[in-house]
Amino acid sequence: MSPRSRIAAAAASPALATAPGAALAAAPAGTAAPPAPAPANGNGSWSVGPVNRSAALAARPNFALEAPPGETVRDAVRITNLTAAPITFRLYGADAYNTPRDAGFALRTAEEKAQDVGAWIALKSTTLKVPARTAKEVPFTVKVPAHATPGEHIGGIVALNTAVESVQESGGARVGIRRAVGARVYLRVSGPLTPGLRPDGLTVARTEPLVPFLRKGRGTIRYTVVNTGNQRITPTARVWATGLFGRRIEQWPDRRLPEILPGQRTEITLPWNGTPPIDAVTVRVELTDGDGIRARTQVGFTTVPWAVLIVLAGSIFLVWSVLPRLIRRWRERAGLGGTDETGVFL
């Protein structure tokens, strides 16, 4: 039976952790934590988050660190067991990424080798047993390499339950499911921030109806949003289509996309009900950001229904084949035939 881990709650919005009662106050290691709702980076059974050194609730919903290349940052993570039984965790640092389809925030699994900030995180303990309704703190360091590039490096600290909680059938094999919770780590390496965006791979797929002009065609617009800079960005996408002579034939509502991490990309899909049956169409995508970033791309295509093509082909056949014969017969009947007869007319 192969294990599969699920990292939960790492994609939750940090703003959720600021609600009153959303986080537990710091407690000394090994002491019982009072029963309270799990914070945003929790799954109801356990939670992972920064050690709160302040009397305010949820003073730090995530780890926000800053350091120059070559420096080491020290901090501590707090793991809280909210259940009535002890839990043994595997702790590790992980790189963050955007899920391809919906740009959700996600952390790599323990089996995926960290390449960025996840590899720079060193925890004092990588295995931790937390008694029931107890919180424990684990110190860790983030050693920034001397060659680290400026900008934001984003990852997380994950607490993976070592016990298999359920078993599922997948492709004829039994797969053990293990849950994990991660706390986000936002590390900014000193240096200039250079935000950048690029729309990429814009395509339009269309399906024409069997009876053109009587039924609407359908289409799907796909494009990819790429963060080409070194900081997080939350762009707004604007999509519209124009026809012959630049007239606007379709306008989609502006869409504010989720936060795209540096170097990450996400694919956007838009349905198009009512594609024009015959036209020269240009679809444009524009990405903008509050910092003044603007990027555009476009793709063009021509729509000609099959019925029009059949009529056009029939007309061409008529002009080049049938029409000359009709003209020749008319000339013969009118006595305008081109014969070379000579003689004497009496």
C-alpha positions in Angstrom: 0.0 0.0 0.0 1.6 3.3 -1.1 1.2 6.4 1.1 -0.2 9.6 -0.1 -0.1 12.8 1.9 -2.5 15.7 1.8 -1.3 19.2 2.8 -4.3 21.0 4.2 -5.0 24.5 5.2 -1.8 25.9 3.8 -3.8 27.6 1.1 -6.1 29.3 3.5 -6.2 33.0 3.4 -4.0 34.6 6.1 -6.8 37.1 6.8 -8.8 34.3 8.3 -6.4 34.0 11.1 -7.0 37.5 12.3 -10.6 36.6 13.5 -11.0 36.7 17.3 -10.4 33.3 18.8 -8.9 32.0 15.6 -5.5 31.3 17.1 -4.4 29.9 20.4 -2.2 31.9 22.8 1.3 30.7 23.2 2.0 28.2 25.9 5.1 26.6 27.2 6.2 23.5 25.5 4.4 20.4 26.7 1.6 22.3 28.5 -2.1 21.7 27.7 -3.6 24.1 25.3 -7.1 25.4 26.1 -9.8 24.1 23.7 -10.4 26.7 21.0 -11.2 26.7 17.3 -8.3 25.8 15.1 -6.6 28.8 13.3 -6.6 29.2 9.6 -3.6 27.0 9.2 -5.3 24.0 10.8 -7.6 21.1 9.9 -9.6 20.8 13.1 -7.3 18.1 14.5 -4.1 20.0 14.7 -2.7 23.4 13.7 0.7 24.8 12.7 1.8 28.4 13.0 4.3 30.9 14.3 5.0 31.1 18.0 3.1 34.1 19.3 5.3 36.2 21.5 2.6 38.9 21.7 -0.5 39.1 23.9 -2.6 39.9 20.9 -4.5 37.1 19.3 -3.0 35.9 16.0 -0.2 38.4 16.0 1.5 36.5 13.3 -0.8 34.5 10.9 2.3 33.3 9.0 6.1 33.7 9.0 7.2 37.0 7.4 11.0 37.1 7.3 13.6 39.3 5.7 17.4 38.8 5.4 20.3 39.6 3.1 22.1 36.8 1.2 24.3 34.7 3.5 22.5 35.5 6.7 20.7 33.0 9.0 17.2 33.7 10.5 16.0 32.0 13.6 12.4 31.4 14.7 10.1 28.8 16.1 7.0 26.9 14.9 4.1 25.9 17.2 2.2 22.6 16.6 -1.0 22.2 18.5 -2.8 18.8 18.9 -6.5 19.5 19.3 -7.5 15.9 19.6 -8.0 13.6 22.6 -5.1 11.3 21.5 -1.4 11.8 20.9 -0.2 12.4 17.4 3.3 11.8 16.0 4.3 14.3 13.2 7.0 14.4 10.6 8.2 18.0 10.2 9.8 19.4 7.1 10.3 22.6 5.0 8.6 22.8 1.7 8.6 25.0 -1.4 5.3 26.7 -2.3 3.6 26.7 -5.8 0.4 27.7 -7.5 -1.9 24.9 -8.6 -2.1 25.0 -12.4 -5.9 25.2 -12.7 -7.1 27.6 -10.0 -3.8 29.2 -8.8 -4.4 27.9 -5.3 -1.5 28.2 -2.8 0.0 24.7 -2.2 3.1 23.2 -0.6 5.2 20.4 -2.0 5.0 17.0 -0.4 7.7 15.4 1.7 8.6 13.2 -1.3 9.4 16.2 -3.4 12.8 17.6 -3.0 12.9 21.3 -2.0 14.8 23.6 -4.4 14.2 27.0 -2.8 13.3 28.3 0.7 12.1 24.8 1.7 15.7 23.6 1.4 17.0 26.5 3.5 14.8 25.6 6.5 16.4 23.4 9.2 14.2 22.3 12.0 15.6 21.3 15.4 13.4 18.2 15.3 12.0 16.5 12.3 9.9 14.0 14.3 7.6 15.3 17.0 5.1 13.5 19.3 2.5 15.9 20.7 0.2 14.7 23.5 -3.5 15.2 23.4 -4.7 18.8 23.6 -1.1 20.0 23.9 1.1 22.5 22.0 4.8 22.2 21.4 7.3 24.6 20.0 10.1 23.6 17.6 12.9 26.1 16.8 14.2 26.3 13.3 16.6 28.3 11.2 16.5 29.7 7.6 20.0 29.9 6.2 19.9 32.2 3.1 22.5 31.1 0.6 25.1 33.7 -0.4 24.0 33.4 -4.0 20.2 33.8 -3.3 18.4 36.0 -5.7 16.7 39.2 -4.4 13.0 39.1 -4.0 10.4 36.9 -2.3 11.0 33.2 -1.7 7.9 31.4 -0.5 7.4 28.1 1.1 6.2 26.6 4.4 6.7 24.4 7.4 4.6 21.2 7.2 3.5 18.9 10.0 2.6 15.5 8.5 0.7 13.0 10.5 2.8 9.8 10.3 -0.3 7.6 10.8 -2.4 6.5 7.8 -5.9 7.9 8.5 -7.7 6.2 5.6 -7.3 3.9 2.6 -8.6 4.5 -0.9 -8.6 2.5 -4.1 -6.7 4.2 -6.9 -6.2 2.5 -10.3 -6.5 -1.0 -8.7 -4.1 -0.2 -5.9 -4.7 0.6 -2.3 -3.5 4.1 -1.3 -3.0 5.2 2.3 -4.0 8.8 3.0 -2.1 10.8 5.5 -3.0 14.4 6.3 -0.7 17.4 6.7 -1.0 21.0 7.6 1.5 23.7 6.6 2.3 27.2 7.9 3.4 29.7 5.2 6.9 31.2 5.2 7.4 34.4 3.3 11.1 35.2 3.0 12.2 38.4 1.3 15.9 38.4 0.3 17.2 41.9 0.3 17.5 43.6 -3.0 15.4 45.3 -5.7 11.8 44.0 -6.3 11.0 43.7 -10.0 7.3 42.7 -10.6 6.4 41.3 -13.9 3.5 39.6 -15.7 3.1 37.7 -19.0 0.0 36.3 -20.6 1.0 33.2 -22.6 -0.5 30.5 -24.8 -3.8 32.2 -25.8 -6.0 29.8 -27.8 -9.6 29.7 -28.8 -11.3 26.3 -29.5 -14.7 26.4 -31.3 -17.5 24.1 -32.0 -19.8 25.1 -34.9 -23.5 24.1 -34.9 -24.9 21.8 -37.5 -27.3 24.6 -38.6 -25.4 27.9 -38.8 -27.2 31.2 -38.1 -30.0 29.3 -36.4 -28.1 28.0 -33.4 -25.2 29.6 -31.5 -21.7 28.3 -31.7 -19.7 27.5 -28.6 -16.1 28.1 -27.8 -13.5 28.0 -25.0 -10.7 30.6 -24.4 -7.6 29.4 -22.7 -4.5 31.3 -21.6 -1.8 31.1 -19.0 -0.8 33.8 -16.6 3.0 33.8 -15.8 4.6 35.7 -12.9 7.9 36.7 -14.5 9.0 38.9 -11.5 10.4 38.2 -8.1 7.4 39.1 -5.9 3.8 38.0 -5.4 1.3 39.6 -7.7 -2.5 39.6 -7.8 -3.4 40.7 -11.3 -6.8 41.5 -12.9 -7.6 39.9 -16.2 -9.6 41.7 -18.9 -10.8 39.7 -22.0 -12.7 40.9 -25.0 -13.3 40.0 -28.6 -13.6 42.2 -31.7 -14.9 41.4 -35.2 -14.4 42.9 -38.7 -13.6 46.6 -38.7 -12.8 46.5 -35.0 -16.4 46.3 -33.7 -16.7 44.7 -30.2 -18.7 41.5 -30.2 -18.0 40.1 -26.7 -16.8 41.4 -23.4 -16.2 39.2 -20.4 -16.4 40.6 -16.8 -13.0 41.7 -15.4 -11.6 38.9 -13.2 -9.3 39.4 -10.2 -7.0 36.4 -10.2 -5.6 34.7 -7.0 -2.1 35.6 -5.8 0.5 34.3 -8.3 3.8 33.4 -6.7 7.2 34.4 -8.3 8.1 32.1 -11.2 4.7 30.4 -11.1 1.9 30.2 -13.7 -1.7 29.3 -13.8 -4.1 28.4 -16.6 -7.3 30.3 -17.1 -10.4 29.0 -19.0 -13.3 31.0 -20.2 -16.5 29.7 -21.9 -17.8 31.5 -24.9 -21.4 30.8 -25.7 -22.4 32.5 -29.0 -19.3 32.6 -31.2 -20.1 34.5 -34.4 -21.0 32.2 -37.4 -19.0 34.3 -39.9 -16.5 37.0 -39.0 -12.8 37.9 -38.7 -12.4 37.7 -34.9 -9.6 38.9 -32.6 -9.5 37.9 -29.0 -7.4 40.1 -26.6 -6.3 39.5 -23.0 -4.9 42.3 -20.9 -3.4 41.8 -17.4 -3.0 44.7 -15.1 -1.8 45.2 -11.5 -2.1 48.0 -9.0 1.6 48.8 -9.4 1.0 49.8 -13.0 2.0 46.6 -14.7 0.2 46.0 -18.0 0.7 43.1 -20.4 -1.3 42.1 -23.4 -1.6 39.3 -25.9 -4.1 38.5 -28.7 -5.0 35.8 -31.2 -7.1 36.0 -34.4 -9.2 33.6 -36.4 -11.8 33.6 -39.2 -15.1 31.9 -38.8 -16.9 30.7 -42.0 -19.7 28.1 -41.5 -19.7 25.0 -43.7 -22.9 26.0 -45.4 -21.3 29.1 -46.7 -18.4 27.2 -47.9 -20.7 24.8 -49.8 -22.5 27.7 -51.4 -19.2 29.3 -52.3 -17.8 26.1 -53.8 -21.0 25.6 -55.8 -20.8 29.1 -57.1 -17.2 28.7 -58.2 -18.2 25.4 -59.9 -21.0 27.1 -61.7 -18.8 30.0 -62.9 -16.0 27.8 -64.2 -18.0 24.8 -65.5 -21.7 25.4 -66.2 -21.8 29.1 -67.1 -19.5 28.9 -70.1 -21.7 26.3 -71.7 -24.8 28.3 -71.2 -23.1 31.3 -72.8 -22.0 29.3 -75.7 -25.5 27.9 -76.3 -27.0 31.4 -76.1 -24.5 32.7 -78.7 -25.3 29.8 -81.0 -29.1 30.4 -80.8 -28.5 34.1 -81.3 -26.4 33.4 -84.4 -23.3 34.7 -82.8 -21.4 31.5 -83.0 -17.8 31.8 -84.0 -17.9 29.6 -87.2 -15.5 30.3 -90.1 -18.0 29.6 -93.0 -17.5 31.4 -96.3 -19.7 31.3 -99.5 -22.0 33.2 -101.8 -25.3 34.3 -100.3 -28.1 34.6 -103.0 
